[in-house]
Amino acid sequence: MPVASSLSRSQLDAFVRDVNKAIGTTGDERHKLCFAVGPLCFDMSDDETRQFIRDAFAAARENDVAVAFHIDDSMTWGRRKDLLSNPENIETAGWDERPNTGRRADWGPIPTKFPPQMVSARDSQRGGDRDWHSRHSAHRTALGSLPLATIRSFCVATPCPFT
């Protein structure tokens, strides 16, 4: 599981200065160079999250750039055993509703295993009960590769094209 650790203030400042130097400008009043930090996630403590946000804004102000925050609410939550232990919070990987547990990030030197994709139990209920897919069985071929939570969310957020 990934271990959350935010950059220190000095690391943020050094990064922003290096980007400024490489780009050569921070922009003008209407267009600003921006750096993004994150993900801010459930695996970070509240104190760590607050400090990371404060440091990012301070680095942005001091270097005359904008800052964007990558907020993650569904990928990096492995430390939240209270959520992870509820099967209704775990996205399924197929019509048989087996947990989708094969997630990993390959952007580092060693692939990082992530917890399963979180899905809100409320979203699952909004899409119907656990046999929601049976009402849409004619579309299994077309939708078979999509996670059920994605389909449920789509059908809840928009008029369902499959009914």
Secondary structure by P-SEA (a helix, b strand, c coil): cbbbbcccaaaaaaaaaaaaaaaccccccccccccccccccccccaaaaaaaaaaaaaaaaaacbbbbbbcccccccccccccccccccccccccccccccccccccccbbbbbccbbbbaaaaaaaccccccccccccccccccccaaaaaaaaaacccccc
